[in-house]
Amino acid sequence: MKTNATYFVNDENKPLRYGEINLINPLRQRLRGEDKKAGVEALPVFCGFCGTDFELMKMGRQGLLDKKFPDGESRLINGHEGVVWVPSENRFAIVLIRGGDSFDPTRFTEDESYFEYGCDQADGIFCDKGYFNPDMLLHLPKKYEGLTRLPLSLAKRLVFSDPYACAVFQYERMCDIGEAQNFRVELAKRKCDEMTARKYAVESTFERVVIFGLGTTGLFIGDQVRRNQKNASILFVARSGEDTKKAQFVKNELGCDYMSTAGMNEGETAKAIIDRLGGKATIFVGTSGTEIEHKIAFEHEALGCNGIYNSFSLGPRVTYNTMPFGFKNQVIFASINFTQKHMETAIELLCDSRFDQLVELIDKDEFTADPIDAYENKIYSKSAPLKTAVIWNSEYVNTEE
């Protein structure tokens, strides 16, 4: 069966293309121990653009995509954020992106394997029609059952299901690590029982939080911390001006503080962070994609003793001086994943959020006419909105809600 789609290939000049290609429907399993199943037909309705897509396009230019292609193919349909319509069930669904021969595909080990729709060995959702494991087509909340046209504002919120699920996972990991890292400190300080000490350890872990960067993942991590830790001081740090839409959203919608680094060097930035928080950070989350993050946290000591450095950026190298690092008992961790449970939580939260305010649309015809130009000069340009999405199938979207 054929479909129209955007897809990646290894090509120095044209690594991303739009046109008619053959669809495949191999058997796939959601988790180890489950049966492999053929995919059921789904019609992508609303699709969001992710930085991973941009990175894959760059890899295609360098001829590095062979391991990303589905078996036997020399192309990969991209896209992994959005909403699809499942004709056989007359409902909308969010595709659970990662599955495979593993007990938990987000934490797979050396003897396990995984795939990711739109990213790794499995075709994604930038297509008129696709096939997806039926167990990986997640339901919307019950109040949306029976919908045949998706309100545009809801579609915009749901496009964040994948990155927000990452944030739910990040918050869970920070709680787990913070509790284990600091409960003995609380035990000694408070002379209490261990269970009480563990509770206080989680609270103290989030006492002063820095989120360095103002992208979607940082916003969602901040939202998760604020929802669960009402007393936390949360400071977003980025280059954008105080009056930009993103900065205003941080302050007005998330209830967090924001500081622009414009005109500051690294040392000045670190000092300003400490002054603004009233102390050194207990958690420093790096989401900017730059090496400045770890320098401010470690070299300029914006991260305090017993603190956690959450490396959420892809690309930068993280270094530290082992002597002060060891004596300060700091922790570095990195993981960019989520489970089905995290995505289901994300879907529920997003439906009642106001994150649709951060999404702007690109016309489908404009995108498909020259997808490379759209990526480079609109979707990921310096003037790009926080999130760009496209109505892929207007028959299923209500733009006049």
Stockholm file with secondary structure:
# STOCKHOLM 1.0

chainA/1-401         MKTNATYFVNDENKPLRYGEINLINPLRQRLRGEDKKAGVEALPVFCGFCGTDFELMKMGRQGLLDKKFPDGESRLINGHEGVVWVPSENRFAIVLIRGGDSFDPTRFTEDESYFEYGCDQADGIFCDKGYFNPDMLLHLPKKYEGLTRLPLSLAKRLVFSDPYACAVFQYERMCDIGEAQNFRVELAKRKCDEMTARKYAVESTFERVVIFGLGTTGLFIGDQVRRNQKNASILFVARSGEDTKKAQFVKNELGCDYMSTAGMNEGETAKAIIDRLGGKATIFVGTSGTEIEHKIAFEHEALGCNGIYNSFSLGPRVTYNTMPFGFKNQVIFASINFTQKHMETAIELLCDSRFDQLVELIDKDEFTADPIDAYENKIYSKSAPLKTAVIWNSEYVNTEE
#=GR chainA/1-401 SS CEEEEEEECCCSSCSEEEEEEECCCCCBCSSTTSCCBCCEEEEEEEEECCHHHHHHHHHHHTTCCGGGSCTTCSCEECCCEEEEEETTTTEEEEECCEECSSSSGGGCCTTCCCEEETTBEECCSSBSSEEECGGGEEECCGGGTTCSSEEHHHHHHHTTHHHHHHHHHHHHHHHHHHHHHHHHHHHHHHCCCHHHHHHHHHHHHTSEEEEECCSHHHHHHHHHHHHHCTTCEEEEEESSCTTSHHHHHHHHTSCCEEEECTTCCHHHHHHHHHHHHTSCEEEEEECSSSTHHHIIIIISCCEEEEEEEEECCSSCCCCCCHHHHHHTTCEEECCCCCCHHHHHHHHHHHHTSCGGGGEEECCHHHHHHCHHHHIIIIITSTTCCSEEEEESCGGGEESCC
#=GC SS_cons         CEEEEEEECCCSSCSEEEEEEECCCCCBCSSTTSCCBCCEEEEEEEEECCHHHHHHHHHHHTTCCGGGSCTTCSCEECCCEEEEEETTTTEEEEECCEECSSSSGGGCCTTCCCEEETTBEECCSSBSSEEECGGGEEECCGGGTTCSSEEHHHHHHHTTHHHHHHHHHHHHHHHHHHHHHHHHHHHHHHCCCHHHHHHHHHHHHTSEEEEECCSHHHHHHHHHHHHHCTTCEEEEEESSCTTSHHHHHHHHTSCCEEEECTTCCHHHHHHHHHHHHTSCEEEEEECSSSTHHHIIIIISCCEEEEEEEEECCSSCCCCCCHHHHHHTTCEEECCCCCCHHHHHHHHHHHHTSCGGGGEEECCHHHHHHCHHHHIIIIITSTTCCSEEEEESCGGGEESCC
//
